[in-house]
Amino acid sequence: MDANVSEPSEHVQRAVEIPREWLDEFEAAARRSLRTRFRYAFIHTYKPVLDDAPFRAFDTTADYRRWCEENLPDWLGYGRV
């Protein structure tokens, strides 16, 4: 193991058994540059309707909320609770 990465405490090892391959992957990711980690951290997911126009503006928050309820799929989570 890398000298800069310490082993989990015995308490942590007993509380949660983390597969060795997961730890190896985490340690490899931790050695990457911040720029590389950011490049892989954000995955663009197409959001129907939201991504279909470059810009939208609303006069009031009520107008925005009404538009969301009428136009966006429920699974995007923009509806009222």
Contacts in CASP RR format, 6 or more apart in sequence:
PFRMAT RR
TARGET T0000
AUTHOR 0000-0000-0000
METHOD contacts of the structure
MODEL  1
MDANVSEPSEHVQRAVEIPREWLDEFEAAARRSLRTRFRYAFIHTYKPVL
DDAPFRAFDTTADYRRWCEENLPDWLGYGRV
1 7 0 8 1.000
1 27 0 8 1.000
2 27 0 8 1.000
2 31 0 8 1.000
5 27 0 8 1.000
5 30 0 8 1.000
8 18 0 8 1.000
29 37 0 8 1.000
47 76 0 8 1.000
48 72 0 8 1.000
48 73 0 8 1.000
48 76 0 8 1.000
49 71 0 8 1.000
49 72 0 8 1.000
49 73 0 8 1.000
50 72 0 8 1.000
50 76 0 8 1.000
56 67 0 8 1.000
58 64 0 8 1.000
58 67 0 8 1.000
65 79 0 8 1.000
65 80 0 8 1.000
68 78 0 8 1.000
68 79 0 8 1.000
69 78 0 8 1.000
69 79 0 8 1.000
69 80 0 8 1.000
72 78 0 8 1.000
72 79 0 8 1.000
END
